[in-house]
C-alpha cells in the first residue's frame, strides 16, 4: 500500500513539474519573437512567419517534455504500452520542434 502512495506522489510531482515547464516554454516562445509591423510588406510577412514558427516550436517542446514524462513514468511503473506512447510523443515533439529547419532543408 505504501508503494502505491509513493507512486501517486511521484506522479503528482512529475505532473506539476511538467505543467510548470510547459507554461515557461509557452511564455518564452510567445515573448521571444514579436511580430512587429514595418513599412515593407515582405518584412511583415517574414515577422509573422517567424512568430508562427516560434509558436509551433513551443508546442513541439511541450510535446517533447510530455513524452519524456511519459517515458519516465512508464519506466517507474513498468508499463510497455505507456513507454511506446511516450516514445512516439517524443518523436513527434522532435519533428514538430524542428519543423522550420525541416521545411528549409526540403525547399532549399
VENCORDA-V570234 format. One record per pair of residues at least 24 apart in sequence whose C-alpha atoms are under 10 Angstrom apart, sorted by sequence separation. I is the first residue (numbers start at 0). GAP is how many residues later the second one is. D is the distance in whole Angstrom. If there is no record, write none. Layout:
i:I gap:GAP d:D
i:I gap:GAP d:D
This chain:
i:28 gap:24 d:9
i:29 gap:24 d:7
i:30 gap:24 d:10
i:63 gap:24 d:10
i:64 gap:24 d:9
i:65 gap:24 d:8
i:66 gap:24 d:8
i:28 gap:25 d:6
i:29 gap:25 d:6
i:63 gap:25 d:7
i:64 gap:25 d:8
i:66 gap:25 d:9
i:67 gap:25 d:10
i:27 gap:26 d:9
i:28 gap:26 d:6
i:62 gap:26 d:6
i:63 gap:26 d:5
i:66 gap:26 d:8
i:27 gap:27 d:10
i:28 gap:27 d:9
i:62 gap:27 d:7
i:63 gap:27 d:8
i:65 gap:27 d:9
i:25 gap:28 d:9
i:26 gap:28 d:10
i:28 gap:28 d:7
i:29 gap:28 d:8
i:61 gap:28 d:10
i:62 gap:28 d:9
i:63 gap:28 d:7
i:64 gap:28 d:8
i:25 gap:29 d:8
i:28 gap:29 d:6
i:59 gap:29 d:10
i:60 gap:29 d:9
i:62 gap:29 d:7
i:63 gap:29 d:4
i:24 gap:30 d:10
i:25 gap:30 d:10
i:27 gap:30 d:8
i:28 gap:30 d:9
i:59 gap:30 d:9
i:62 gap:30 d:5
i:63 gap:30 d:6
i:25 gap:31 d:9
i:26 gap:31 d:9
i:59 gap:31 d:10
i:60 gap:31 d:10
i:61 gap:31 d:7
i:62 gap:31 d:8
i:63 gap:31 d:9
i:24 gap:32 d:9
i:25 gap:32 d:5
i:28 gap:32 d:10
i:59 gap:32 d:8
i:60 gap:32 d:6
i:63 gap:32 d:9
i:24 gap:33 d:6
i:25 gap:33 d:7
i:59 gap:33 d:4
i:60 gap:33 d:8
i:62 gap:33 d:9
i:63 gap:33 d:8
i:23 gap:34 d:10
i:24 gap:34 d:9
i:58 gap:34 d:8
i:59 gap:34 d:7
i:60 gap:34 d:10
i:62 gap:34 d:9
i:22 gap:35 d:10
i:24 gap:35 d:10
i:25 gap:35 d:9
i:57 gap:35 d:10
i:59 gap:35 d:7
i:60 gap:35 d:8
i:61 gap:35 d:9
i:21 gap:36 d:8
i:24 gap:36 d:7
i:25 gap:36 d:8
i:56 gap:36 d:9
i:59 gap:36 d:5
i:60 gap:36 d:6
i:21 gap:37 d:9
i:24 gap:37 d:7
i:56 gap:37 d:9
i:58 gap:37 d:7
i:59 gap:37 d:4
i:60 gap:37 d:10
i:23 gap:38 d:10
i:56 gap:38 d:10
i:57 gap:38 d:9
i:58 gap:38 d:7
i:59 gap:38 d:8
i:21 gap:39 d:8
i:22 gap:39 d:9
i:56 gap:39 d:7
i:57 gap:39 d:7
i:59 gap:39 d:9
i:20 gap:40 d:9
i:21 gap:40 d:5
i:24 gap:40 d:10
i:55 gap:40 d:7
i:56 gap:40 d:4
i:20 gap:41 d:8
i:21 gap:41 d:9
i:55 gap:41 d:7
i:56 gap:41 d:7
i:21 gap:42 d:10
i:54 gap:42 d:10
i:55 gap:42 d:9
i:56 gap:42 d:8
i:18 gap:43 d:9
i:21 gap:43 d:8
i:52 gap:43 d:10
i:53 gap:43 d:9
i:55 gap:43 d:8
i:56 gap:43 d:8
i:17 gap:44 d:9
i:20 gap:44 d:8
i:21 gap:44 d:9
i:52 gap:44 d:9
i:55 gap:44 d:9
i:20 gap:45 d:10
i:52 gap:45 d:9
i:18 gap:46 d:10
i:52 gap:46 d:8
i:53 gap:46 d:9
i:17 gap:47 d:7
i:18 gap:47 d:9
i:52 gap:47 d:7
i:17 gap:48 d:7
i:17 gap:50 d:10
i:49 gap:50 d:9
i:14 gap:51 d:9
i:17 gap:51 d:7
i:48 gap:51 d:10
i:16 gap:52 d:9
i:14 gap:54 d:8
i:13 gap:55 d:7
i:14 gap:55 d:10
i:13 gap:56 d:10
i:10 gap:58 d:9
i:13 gap:58 d:9
i:13 gap:59 d:8
i:10 gap:61 d:10
i:10 gap:62 d:7
i:9 gap:63 d:9
i:10 gap:65 d:10
i:6 gap:66 d:9
i:9 gap:66 d:9
i:6 gap:69 d:8
i:6 gap:70 d:8
